[in-house]
């Protein structure tokens, strides 16, 4: 199973990614988490990425692409993977297509979580209080929403045209959203 999970900042991708990946026994690969881990460890990749992340901008494609390529080359990702936060640009879509076709596989579905703009800002401001993430300040949140709208939202139509788009309402309780995703992917929940 090879899946991508899309949605604006604050849509709840990270929370849902783990649940979907657990179901399929595949790793949930979050580019944001990998970047943050590198920032914390002070690696050269982290130093580079931090400049962009703190401003709400995307890390350059070359940096992100090679990081994802290395990650999905690892053993645990051979049966499949769920990408959370990648691809986010049309150039990344093309890279991912190449990575997947190289192994003779295909992308099975692109799940997109839809959430009202006002609810997104409220969720991120709440996360700012609990997690203290460096990019959850009001100005940076606004910039991240703009970048999503211009760079990433157009990818929805790309995957719709391919017939693999799965749109899911991301409003409401976490478990409700999970149930909707599972239903849309034809997953029978374990009791
Ligand atoms: P959110 O979905 O809340 O914006 P993430 O944790 O997914 O947050 O990502 C945090 C930051 O990491 C992004 O704002 C961006 O700077 C960087 N990042 C993550 N994924 C990508 C990507 N695919 N391409 C470029 N930059 C990325």
Boltz pocket constraint, residues with backbone or C-beta under 6 A from the ligand:
constraints:
  - pocket:
      binder: B
      contacts: [[A, 7], [A, 8], [A, 9], [A, 10], [A, 13], [A, 31], [A, 32], [A, 33], [A, 35], [A, 49], [A, 52], [A, 53], [A, 56], [A, 57], [A, 58], [A, 59], [A, 60], [A, 61], [A, 64], [A, 84], [A, 85], [A, 86], [A, 87], [A, 88], [A, 89], [A, 92], [A, 135], [A, 144]]
      max_distance: 6.0
